[in-house]
Every structure is written in structure tokens, then in C-alpha cells.
């Protein structure tokens, strides 16, 4: 059971077996640090948006639009956050407290406020992230909500791109897949990615990487 101050815990990462890191969906900060008993330790960072109006007047809606997926690697101290909307990658080095923000060509999450909620208007962005010992692997969609609505359920669900970044957030390479996927697990030793394809009755697929 989590403290009442922790809103909508949609994703989390475990930090050094003793702490949970959860995005702050109140919009007050970027991340919550929570102890093993569900107690809020503190909140850190801010949403790295240029939308000052939303920061002042619509923080909960802004936080919804900036919903992110997290992963943490204790071997190198890197926490990565990728946005479900838009194309933003954040890299937190928890060993030296540095924070790097990389915004791709689709920009930051786009949304409009409706009855206090953030309604997406741009693109579907990332749907998973994994921090390995040497790189950051992400699943990227890149499909606009206009196209999703126009196709009316005819588009496969998921993304067909895997973007790979350095531990400093620099783009390294892009894989274009023959399946649409959602989640990944990267095994660098065998140079294999295991992924989930929600469009198929056989949902586990494997890819070889360089």
C-alpha cells in the first residue's frame, strides 16, 4: 500500500533493493522515491517541458501527458525514462546526480486539457525501455493519433522500431522490425532481443542484434 501522496503509480523501477522510483503524476515533481513499505521519502526533479503555461496551470494534465516508462541498472547507476507520447529520453546518473534530456524530431508530448485531464494530440512515442551495462534500448511507435483514428483499428498495435542510445543519451542506432512490438528484454551476451507482439496468438518473438 502506497502513501496517498503518490498518484497513479503506472510504472516503477527498483533502486538498490530498498527503494522504488515512481513517476510523480501530480505534476509537482518528476519522480517519487518510495521506501519498501510504500512510504514517500521525497520527490525530485521537474517535468522538463518548455510549456510554462501548463506548468503553472495544468500540472496534473501535464504529468499525464508525460507518462513515462522507467528502467534502472544498478551496475552503472543509470535510470532511464522514456515518454509514452512524443519523443523524449531522460537519463539520470544516480551515482553522480547528472540528468540528461534528449528530445527527438517528434518533440515533447503534445496534449490538450479537457476537464482537467491531458488528452493526447501528437504521436504515440515509446512503450518500453531497458538499461543494459552498455546502452539504453527503447521501443518506439511514432504513429500519430490522427492516423490511429483514421485507420479505425486497422493498424497493428505497437511499435516497429528499437532505438538504441548510449548511457549519455546519444543515439547509437535504429532497428526496423518486421513485427509490431510492445515490451523487450535485451540479452547483450547472446545479442538477442526477446519482445512481445500483442497482435499475435504467439506473442513472444526474438530478434538478433549486432
C-alpha angles and dihedrals in degrees: 000000000000130000115269090243089069108085127199101343096205097161139006145180127215115234117206094328092284108070140046121217112206130174112254106239093184087077092229092111138356103247139020123213112211131185126231091267093057094257119144111243098180145310124248139192132004133254103274096227131139089212098105092171091060091046089055101039112016110033098146091051090046091052090051090053090049093053105153141193117227140204132174130196114202092196093068102015093239121148115188126195123189125187123241088215126044121000112288127142120187122193120196118189101203092189096062099016095239120150125201125189122199119187117192130209093281091060130213123331114296121212146145126225116244120174089337095309128111110240115196117241104164127051140317104253129179127355104182143012136193127189111209126184091271110023149010117250121197139179112228128193107180095186118140120232088232089060092045090053093044092052090048098208097327095107119091112251116247139027130294097203132084112196118198122203134183119248086263092056097256115145111251106172146330128229119205109206135205090224134055108238141180112191132032142193116195123207106188093182092063094028090235135136119202112201141177121239108194092189095068135067085225096055102175115088131172130212132189118227134195 
